[in-house]
Amino acid sequence: MSTRRQASDQFDHGAQYFTARSLDFKTALESWFHSGVAKAWTGRFGRVDSKNRIHSIENPETIWVGTPKMSSITRFLSRSLNVSYSQTIVSSQHREEGWFLVSATGEQFGPFDVLVMSCPGPQVADILQPVPMPTVMMKYEPCWSLMLDYERPLHNHWDSLTFDLGPLSWAARDSSKPGRESGHRWVLHASPSWSDAHFKHDSTWVINALLEYFWKFSGRTPRSATAHRWRYARSLSASKEDSYFHAAHRLGICGDGFTAGRIESAWLSGVDLGRRILETL
Ligand SMILES: Cc1cc2nc3c(=O)[nH]c(=O)nc-3n(C[C@H](O)[C@H](O)[C@H](O)COP(=O)(O)OP(=O)(O)OC[C@H]3O[C@@H](n4cnc5c(N)ncnc54)[C@H](O)[C@@H]3O)c2cc1C
């Protein structure tokens, strides 16, 4: 659940929205809603068919977003925790005193009683090696994401579009989500197959290619355009377990890599791991 701020603009360049299906997640969502960090997004949603015709979509589920940005929810959940931001962990060690972590700048953290990891599987494996880990979290699809700021409204009146075919899978008027500053900021997501095929292209090439395709829906050139490449965007995993816990190693792994690439599944995985850790205390 990421939000990028550049100059005075803000974009949800990762997860766009979420839905709530399980009772537990609905209950958690209710408290986020009452605390003002989540609201329903009642935009005009459309689907673009293979002939570039746009059809209105009636969403059967409520579409929720974090307010005033997607990352407001994770900030809210971690408000009473002592969190070290902007630290890339490169290795871990399990010693008699507990777990130790080392950051990219060489700083050491620890000892910790339990190590919980929630990053995508391949990143978990890099940090944990040579400790074995579940292979279930290893398959992901990439996504090129574009953040566009337009001076004026586009030539379409939609707040979000999903695409049946072509290089794009999703386009959304980020500024139409509740709690955002006004403006004409759009986020485009390339489809998994297009992102995979052009994963190694540089961002200028990707921006030009996607803007050219999007022109028929925008009719305008943005005053600024930035690209972000998500290597592990959509989890393709399906496990019987919601999380992994090795009691003897005091090691837990959770995240959307266990079930489906959805915010709700990541949350359920974290709750499942929390329960398993508590049972051993
Ligand atoms: C482009 C895109 C679009 C998406 N759209 C939707 C959507 O519309 N709806 C939906 O429900 N879901 C969507 N998702 C999926 C959703 O974002 C994920 O399911 C959810 O964020 C997974 O949560 P997580 O906690 O498992 O992992 P993450 O949110 O990936 O959190 C892992 C954290 O670990 C940190 N990390 C990684 N490596 C290290 C390291 N070495 N050291 C320190 N920290 C590290 C990362 O910075 C990150 O903060 C989308 C994802 C992407 C990328």
The ligand as a MOL file (V3000), in Angstrom:
LIG
                    3D

  0  0  0     0  0            999 V3000
M  V30 BEGIN CTAB
M  V30 COUNTS 53 58 0 0 0
M  V30 BEGIN ATOM
M  V30 1 C 1.1380 -2.0810 -8.8410 0
M  V30 2 C 0.3190 -2.8000 -7.7910 0
M  V30 3 C -1.0640 -2.7040 -7.8130 0
M  V30 4 C -1.8240 -3.3580 -6.8520 0
M  V30 5 N -3.1820 -3.1850 -6.8440 0
M  V30 6 C -3.9120 -3.7200 -5.8480 0
M  V30 7 C -5.2860 -3.4070 -5.7200 0
M  V30 8 O -5.8220 -2.5690 -6.4490 0
M  V30 9 N -5.9890 -4.0020 -4.7120 0
M  V30 10 C -5.3870 -4.8910 -3.8250 0
M  V30 11 O -6.0680 -5.4170 -2.9390 0
M  V30 12 N -4.0860 -5.1520 -3.9030 0
M  V30 13 C -3.3310 -4.5980 -4.8930 0
M  V30 14 N -1.9990 -4.8130 -4.9460 0
M  V30 15 C -1.4290 -5.7800 -4.0220 0
M  V30 16 C -1.2000 -5.2050 -2.6390 0
M  V30 17 O -0.4090 -4.0340 -2.7080 0
M  V30 18 C -0.4650 -6.2790 -1.8580 0
M  V30 19 O -1.2890 -7.4280 -1.7930 0
M  V30 20 C -0.1480 -5.8650 -0.4210 0
M  V30 21 O 0.5200 -4.6250 -0.3790 0
M  V30 22 C 0.7770 -6.9140 0.1600 0
M  V30 23 O 1.1230 -6.5140 1.4530 0
M  V30 24 P 2.3710 -7.1570 2.1430 0
M  V30 25 O 2.4310 -6.5650 3.5040 0
M  V30 26 O 2.3130 -8.6380 1.9740 0
M  V30 27 O 3.6310 -6.6790 1.2740 0
M  V30 28 P 4.0940 -5.2240 0.8630 0
M  V30 29 O 2.9790 -4.2480 0.8700 0
M  V30 30 O 4.8890 -5.4200 -0.3960 0
M  V30 31 O 5.0740 -4.8210 2.0620 0
M  V30 32 C 6.3900 -5.3270 2.1670 0
M  V30 33 C 7.2660 -4.2590 2.8150 0
M  V30 34 O 8.5770 -4.7790 2.9750 0
M  V30 35 C 9.4850 -3.7700 2.6660 0
M  V30 36 N 10.7650 -4.3970 2.2600 0
M  V30 37 C 11.0180 -5.1570 1.1740 0
M  V30 38 N 12.3090 -5.5280 1.1440 0
M  V30 39 C 12.8790 -4.9860 2.2490 0
M  V30 40 C 14.2180 -5.0010 2.7870 0
M  V30 41 N 15.2070 -5.6500 2.1980 0
M  V30 42 N 14.4620 -4.3020 3.9360 0
M  V30 43 C 13.4620 -3.6330 4.5660 0
M  V30 44 N 12.1870 -3.5950 4.1120 0
M  V30 45 C 11.9080 -4.2510 2.9630 0
M  V30 46 C 8.8520 -2.9960 1.5200 0
M  V30 47 O 9.4010 -1.6990 1.4140 0
M  V30 48 C 7.3960 -2.9990 1.9730 0
M  V30 49 O 7.1070 -1.8720 2.7800 0
M  V30 50 C -1.1910 -4.1440 -5.8720 0
M  V30 51 C 0.2080 -4.2100 -5.8190 0
M  V30 52 C 0.9610 -3.5180 -6.7660 0
M  V30 53 C 2.4770 -3.5500 -6.6700 0
M  V30 END ATOM
M  V30 BEGIN BOND
M  V30 1 1 1 2
M  V30 2 1 2 3
M  V30 3 2 2 52
M  V30 4 2 3 4
M  V30 5 1 4 5
M  V30 6 1 4 50
M  V30 7 2 5 6
M  V30 8 1 6 7
M  V30 9 1 6 13
M  V30 10 2 7 8
M  V30 11 1 7 9
M  V30 12 1 9 10
M  V30 13 2 10 11
M  V30 14 1 10 12
M  V30 15 2 12 13
M  V30 16 1 13 14
M  V30 17 1 14 15
M  V30 18 1 14 50
M  V30 19 1 15 16
M  V30 20 1 16 17
M  V30 21 1 16 18
M  V30 22 1 18 19
M  V30 23 1 18 20
M  V30 24 1 20 21
M  V30 25 1 20 22
M  V30 26 1 22 23
M  V30 27 1 23 24
M  V30 28 2 24 25
M  V30 29 1 24 26
M  V30 30 1 24 27
M  V30 31 1 27 28
M  V30 32 2 28 29
M  V30 33 1 28 30
M  V30 34 1 28 31
M  V30 35 1 31 32
M  V30 36 1 32 33
M  V30 37 1 33 34
M  V30 38 1 33 48
M  V30 39 1 34 35
M  V30 40 1 35 36
M  V30 41 1 35 46
M  V30 42 1 36 37
M  V30 43 1 36 45
M  V30 44 2 37 38
M  V30 45 1 38 39
M  V30 46 1 39 40
M  V30 47 2 39 45
M  V30 48 1 40 41
M  V30 49 2 40 42
M  V30 50 1 42 43
M  V30 51 2 43 44
M  V30 52 1 44 45
M  V30 53 1 46 47
M  V30 54 1 46 48
M  V30 55 1 48 49
M  V30 56 2 50 51
M  V30 57 1 51 52
M  V30 58 1 52 53
M  V30 END BOND
M  V30 END CTAB
M  END
